Structures are given as structure tokens and as C-alpha cells.
Amino acid sequence: MATESFGISVVTACTGIFVLGLYLVAVIAYPCRWISKLLGVLLGIGGVFMLNLIRLISLFYVGMHMPQHFDAVHQLVWQSLMIAFVVLLWLFWVGRWTHAPHKA
């Protein structure tokens, strides 16, 4: 994305692939049925993709209108939000669609 006054380029670290990877590992490692895991994987891929799209758009507008705040929003705010989102998404998935086996 670019305009005459500001542009961003998305590198691998900014794609959300790393937080998605952590989420997927947590889903796959959780003791539940495979259908629940599949649902968790799909939920994570869609959720992280959508949040990352919102993140990139908001960073573009922050860079255009408040460039002095771009680094703080990029490195502090959005990284924290991405991690919190993945943890909350995993907790939502565990609470809603899984039934862990009970140990006797």
C-alpha cells in the first residue's frame, strides 16, 4: 500500500504467520476430537487473517495521519493485541467446541 506521502511494505514477520503458528500448535496439541481441532484450525486461520488485515489498514492510516505514532502503534499496540487475540481465540475455542477427556 502506498500514497505519495506514505507507504508500507509487508514482510514475513508482519503477516501474522508466527502468531497463527503458535495458535495452531496449541489447537493441535489440545486433547480433543479431530473434528474440533479442524474447526479450531479454520477459526484461527480466518480470525488471524481478518485481524491482520484490520491491523495493516489501521497502520497505513496511522502512518498517513500520525506518522510520529507509527512505530509505537506498530510495535507496542498491535503486537500486544495480536498476542492477546490469539490467546482469547484459543480460550474461546476450548470453551465452546472442545470436550477434553476426563481422567479417571
For each residue, the residues with C-beta under 8 A, 3 or more apart:
1: 7 8 56 60
2: 6 7 8
3: 6 7 64
4:
5: 64
6: 2 3 60 63 64 67
7: 1 2 3
8: 1 2 56 59 60 63
9:
10: 14 15 56
11: 14 15
12: 15 17
13: 18
14: 10 11 52 56
15: 10 11 12 52
16: 19 20 48 49 51 52 55 82
17: 12 20 21
18: 13 21 22
19: 16 22 23 48 82 83 85 86
20: 16 17 23 24 44 45 48 86
21: 17 18 24 25
22: 18 19 25 26 86
23: 19 20 26 27 44 48 86 89 90
24: 20 21 27 28 41 44
25: 21 22 28 29
26: 22 23 29 30 90
27: 23 24 30 37 40 41 44 90 93
28: 24 25 37 41
29: 25 26
30: 26 27 37 40 94 98 100
31: 100 101
32: 36 37 98 99 100 101
33: 36 37 98 99
34: 37 38
35: 38 39
36: 32 33 39 40 97 98 99
37: 27 28 30 32 33 34 40 41
38: 34 35 41 42
39: 35 36 42 43 93 97
40: 27 30 36 37 43 44 90 93 97 98
41: 24 27 28 37 38 44 45
42: 38 39 45 46
43: 39 40 46 47 89 93
44: 20 23 24 27 40 41 47 48 86 89 90 93
45: 20 41 42 48 49
46: 42 43 49 50
47: 43 44 50 51 85 89
48: 16 19 20 23 44 45 51 52 82 85 86 89
49: 16 45 46 52 53
50: 46 47 53 54
51: 16 47 48 54 55 81 82 85
52: 14 15 16 48 49 55 56 82
53: 49 50 56 57
54: 50 51 57 58
55: 16 51 52 58 59 78 81 82
56: 1 8 10 14 52 53 59 60
57: 53 54 60 61
58: 54 55 61 62 73 78
59: 8 55 56 62 63 70 73 74 78
60: 1 6 8 56 57 63 64
61: 57 58 64 65
62: 58 59 65 66 67 69 70 73 74
63: 6 8 59 60 66 67 70
64: 3 5 6 60 61 67
65: 61 62
66: 62 63 69 70
67: 6 62 63 64 70
68:
69: 62 66 72 73
70: 59 62 63 66 67 73 74
71: 74 75
72: 69 75 76 77
73: 58 59 62 69 70 76 77 78
74: 59 62 70 71 77 78 79
75: 71 72 78 79
76: 72 73 79 80
77: 72 73 74 80 81
78: 55 58 59 73 74 75 81 82
79: 74 75 76 82 83
80: 76 77 83 84
81: 51 55 77 78 84 85
82: 16 19 48 51 52 55 78 79 85 86
83: 19 79 80 86 87
84: 80 81 87 88
85: 19 47 48 51 81 82 88 89
86: 19 20 22 23 44 48 82 83 89 90
87: 83 84 90 91
88: 84 85 91 92
89: 23 43 44 47 48 85 86 92 93
90: 23 26 27 40 44 86 87 93 94
91: 87 88 94 95
92: 88 89 95 96
93: 27 39 40 43 44 89 90 96 97 98
94: 30 90 91 97 98
95: 91 92 98
96: 92 93
97: 36 39 40 93 94
98: 30 32 33 36 40 93 94 95
99: 32 33 36
100: 30 31 32
101: 31 32
102:
103:
104:
